[in-house]
Amino acid sequence: MESNSIEPVDIYKSLYDIAIEVYSSTSREAVLNDIVRSATLALEIKGCSLMLLSANRKQLIHTASYGLSESYLGKGPLWVGPILAEALSGNPVAVENVTTDPRIQYQDQAIGEGIVSMLSVPVILHGETTGVLRIYTDERRRFSHDDIQFLNLIASLGAIALKKAAEYESQEKYYEQRLQEKVAQLKNASEDLKKVEEGKNQLLTFMSIVAHDLKSPLAAIQSYFGVMLGGYAGELNEKHQQMIERSSGRIDGLLELISDLLDISRIETGQIVQEMEELSPTEIAGGPLEDATGLGEQKRIEVIASISPDLPSMKGSPIRLRQLFTNLLSNAVKFTPEGGTVNFNLAESKGFVVGEIEDTGIGIPEEDLPHIFEDFYRASNAQVQGTGLGLPIVKRIVEAHGGKIEVASPSPQTGKGTKFTFTLSIRG
């Protein structure tokens, strides 16, 4: 019996599901098993196998398979014969009937396995062929151009998965070695406060390295989602659009968390000292204030600024101070309902720059106030998603500039909303 070409119920959903499997796995074995299993189920066929070239490139090894018996997989070595040679040269090879095609290396075993048709495509990454992805059907099929294109896409995901798995395993060994080194150092450390602090900084540096390396694969996944959402990989229906948008939002959250962790490690390890320079707090606050005003206009929130005209220059980190103003001002706008007000005051007092940010927003519950600057803590009435690290980072920045920060809710002046007051040492 001959069947038509393979027509997945939904080609884009199948590709999306396979991509999720690829990027959620970390070990080489798990990644390859996910590829062949997902391909088999998506295409509704008998089985799928991924064969990788041996070191001498004369033989292929069944590295992952789904739907095939152990006896068939153990039939013997796969030498690079006519079919495999053509596939390895970069061309897809279709066999419509294994019983009559003389190129089949193990014809009797294939017939005994119930295999009727096969389609083989090369697994290529950066121009180099690393193996062959092959699908098997138990009905006679004449493979179409769409079938070949779809399997080529799956093979490309397999190649990316191989590269990702190799990189992960390499990084895993590296981090394991680094972690063992740090553990050994900490075991030998005395109770001396200075050595304990040094150990803390080393761990923070290690955390910074790990967080930094995590950003690249996440950004790569995000770029794939961008391609799909932009319609460059084909039209998506509403359900798929929503699925990918939700996944993209989760990755945005992870990237934000990683950025916050990197900021904490840099501040805790004293890198902020290297960033210190003579600057104008008025100029540094200008950009964040303009951004907050723009956000406020969208919500019909009035942002009122009062900055002392004779505010002196100070020594500080422009990057971190800009982050301080941005975080507090954006939070004030974010948690203030439409029609509200945000007041921003900046003045000098007794060798300190004093800042006040007061809003008419939802405020902070009394029971949450003592914990608001703790890492990962979020107020019980906060409906907007976040990492819970924004205010702890603000506190670290203020303290690194010789100042302190306080919060009051409701504001003593207005009886509503929240008021943050912070100081920054002019002398640094």
N, C-alpha and C positions, 0 to 999 in steps of 0.2 A: 504493500500500500504506500502510495506517495502522498506526502503532505505539502502544504504550502510553506512559504518561507516563515521564519520565526517572527511573530508579531507580539511583542510584550504588551500587556494590558495597558501599561503606561510607561513608555521608554524613559521619560524624564524622572518619574518617581523611582524607577529601578536604578537609574544612575545615581540619583540622590541617596537612596538607601545604601548602595554599594560604597559611595564616597564617605558616608557617615561611618560605615563599618571600618573602612580603611583608616580614617583619621581618629577613630576612637580606640583602636588597637595599638599596642606598643611593642609587642614581641613579634619577631619575624614569622614564627610559626602561626600565630593567631591571625596576623594580617593576611597571609597567603590562604589559610583555610577560609577566612571570611570572603575572599575574592571568589574562589571556586564554588563555595556553597551559595553565595548570593547570585552568582551568574547562573547557576543551574536552576535555582528557584525562580529567578526573574524571567528566564527564557523558557521555563517549563519543558526541560529536556531531560535525557537520561542521566547525563553526568558532565563533568568538566575536570580538566587536569591542567596543572601548570608545571611545565618541565623546564628546568634550568640547565644551562650548559655546564659541563664539567670543566675543570681547570685546563685540560688539553684541547677543549672545544671540539672533541671528536665524538662525544657521547652526551645524551641528555638524561637527566635524572628526574623521575616523578617526585616533585618536591611537595606538592599539595594536590589533593583530589577529592572529589565528591561524587557519589553515585556509582563508583566503580568497585568491583570486588577485589579482595586481597590477592586472589589467584591471578587475576588479570594484571594487576599492578606488578606482580612478581614474576611475570612471564619471561623476563630476560632483559639484557641491556638494550637500550635504544641507541643504536648507532645512527649517525647522521646520514640517512639514506636520501632518496630523491625528494620525498615529501618534506622531510624536516630541513633538508638543505635549501629547498626553495623558500620555505617559511623563514629560515634564518637569514636568507638574503633580503628579506623585507617584503615578501609577497604573501598574501593570504592563499591558502591551498584548500580547496573543497574536494571532498571525495563523496560522490553521491551514492555509490554502492560499493561497500568494502568487499563484497563477494566476487566482484568482477574486476576490481582495480588491481593490476599487477604490482603497483608500487607499495602496497601494504606490507609492512615488514612481518607482522604476526597475524596473518589473515585468519587462520583457524581459531586462534584464541579470541580474535575480535568477533568472529561469527558466534563462537560459543558464549561470549559475553552478551550477545544480543544486540551488538552494535551494527547499525546499517549504514549510517552516514556520519561523516566527520568534517569539521571545519577547523583549520589551524591558522593562527595569526602570530606574527612575531611580537615579542615583548621588547620594546625599544625605549631606551632612556638616553637623552643627549646624543642621539645618533649611533649608539652602540646596542647591538642585539644581545640580550642577556638570556633569552629563552623563548619558549613557545607556549601560547595558551591555546588549548584545544577543547572543543565541545563535541559531545557524542549524542546521537539520537538513535532511538530504537525503531524509527520509521524512516522510510526513504524520503530525503528532502533535497530539493534543488535550492541551494542557498542564494539569496538575493543580495543586491548591492547594499540594501539597508541592513541585512543581517551582518554582513562583513563590517560595515561601518560601526554598528553597535558593539560587536565583539572587539574591534580595534580600540574603541573608547574604554572598554573594560580592561583590555590589555594595558592601555596607557595608565589607568588607575593602578593596575598591578605593578607596573614599573615604578611609579611614584611611591607606592607602598613599600617596595623593596628598598628604595633609597632612604625613605623615612625610617624604616625599621633598622637599617644599617647605621644610620646616624644616631638613632635613639640608643641602640646597643653600645655604640662607641661612647656616647655621652654618659650612659648609665655606668659604664666601667670607670670613666673619668671621675664622675661624681662620687662613686663608691670609694675610689682611691682617695679622693680629696677628703671625704667624710671620715675615713679611717685615720687619715693624717690629723684631722682636727680633733677627733676623739682621743688619739694618742697624746696630743699636745695638752688637751684639757685634763687628762688623767694625771699628767706630770705637773700640772699647775698647782701652786700652793694656794692657801687661803688669802694670800696677799691681794688686797683690793685692786692694785694696779694690774696684776696678772689676770684676775677675773675680768677686768674691763677689757684687757687685750683679747681674751678669749671671746668675749661678747662681740667685739668688733670683727674678729675673724669669722665668726658665724654669720654676722650680718653681711660681710663681704661675700661669703659663700651663698647666702640667700639671694644677694643681688645678682650673682652670676647665673644662678638657676633661673631666677625671674626673667633676666634679660634673654636667656636662651629660649625660654618658653614663648616669648613674644613672636619670634619668627614663624614657627609653624602655625600659631593662631592667626597671625596676619595673613599667611598664605591661604588658610581655610576661608578667612573673611573675603579674600580677593576672589576665590572661586564662587562664593555666594554672590558677590557683586556682579560677576559675569552672568550668572544664572538669572539674578533679579533684573539685570539690564536687558535680558532677552537675547543675549549673544549666543546662548546654547540652545535656543529654540523657545517657543512660546510656552509659558507656564499657565496652568489654570489657577483659579482663585485659591483652592486648597493648598496647592504646592507653594504658591506665593506666600501664603500665611505661614506654612511650615518653615520655609527658608528664612522669612523675616524674623520669626521667633528664634530660630537658631542663631541668626546673625546678631540679634539683640543679646543673647546669652554670651556670645563671644565678645561683644562690646563690653559687657560687664566684667568678663575675665581680664580683658586688656586693661580696663580701668583699675581693677584690683592689682594687677601686676605693676602698673605704673605707680600706684600708691605705695606698694611694698618697696619698689626701687627708691622712691623718694624717702621713705623712712630709713632705709639702710644707709643712704647717702648722708642724711642729716645726722643719724646716730654715730656714724663713723667719722664725723668731723669734716666731711668734704665741703660743708658750707663755709668753713673758715677760708678755704682757698678761693672762694667766690667773692669774698668781701672786697668792696671798693668804695670810693667816695661817690655818693649819688644824691640825687634830689628826690625825696619821698613824694613830692608833688608830682613830678614827672612819672615816677613809677606807678603811682595810683591812677594816672590819667587814663591809661588803656583799659584796665578793669572797670573803672567808673563809666567809661563810654560804652563798654559792652553791657554793663548792668542797666544803663539807661535805655539801650536798645531793646533788651529783654523786657524791661518794665513797660515800654511803650506798647509792646505786643499784648500785654495783659492789662493795659490802662492803669499801671502802677506808676506813681510819681516818685522819681528818685531825686532827692534834694541833697546837694553837696555844699559843705561849708569848710573850705580849706584856708588856713591862715596864710595871708599873703607874704609874711616874713618868716615862713617856716624854714629853718636852717637845713643845710645839707647834713648827711650822716654817713656813717660807715656801715655798709650792709651788703647783702647778696641781692642783686637786682632780680634774679630768677625767683628766689624764694619769697621776697617781699611782694613781687607781682602775684605769686601763687597765693600768698596770704590775703591780699586784697580781693583777688578773684573769687576765692573760696567763700569768704564771708559775705561779699556783696551778692554773689550768685545765689547763695543759700537764702539770703534775706528776700530776694525777689521770688525765688522758687516757692518759699513757704508763706508768701503773702498773697491773699486772694485778690481778685480783680477789684480795682478801685482803691487799693490800699496805698500806703506811703512807706518809703525807705529813706531814712536820714543818714548821711555819711559826714562825719566831722573829723577833721585832722588839725591838730594844733601842737604847740610846744609848751612844755611845762617842766621846769627844774631839771634840765638836761635830758629830757625824754620827749620823743614824739608820741603824742597821745591820740589814739584813734577810737572813734565810737561809731558803731553801726547799729541803728535802731529801726525796727520794722513794726508794722501793725498786723503781723501774720498770725499763724495758729498758735504760736508760743510753744513752750516746752513744759510738760507736766512736772509738777514739783518733785515727784519721786525719781524723775530721770535726771534732774539737774546735777546731782553729785557725780554722775557717771558719764556726762556728756563728752568729756575729753578722753575717755578710755578707748583703747583700740577695739575696733569692730562693734562698738556700741551704737545702737540706733534708738532714738526716742520712740516710745510706744505709739505716738500719734503720727509718726512720719509715714506717709503713704507713698512717697517717691522713692524708687529703688536707689541704692547706693552701697558703697563698700563699708561704710562705718569707719573710715580712716581719714576723712576730710578734716574734721575738727582736731583729732589727735595730731595730724601733720601741722595744722595751724599752730597748735600749742608748742610743738617742737621748734617751729620757725621763730616764734616770738621769744622763747627762752634762749635760743641760739643767738638772738640779738639783744641779750641782756635785759629782757622785759618780762612781763607777765600778762595773762589774759584772764578776764572774769566774764561771767554771764549772769544775767538777771532776767527772769521771766515770771510775771509780766514786767515790762519796763517800768521803773519807778516814776518816770516823768509822765507816761501816758496811761499807765494801768492796763496795757495790753501788749501783745506781741512779745518780742525778745530784744534785748540789748546786749551787745558784746562790747567790752571796753578792753583795749590792749595798750601796752606801752612798748616803745623801742628805744634803746639807749642810743643817743646821738653819737657818743664816743666809741661805740662798738664794743 
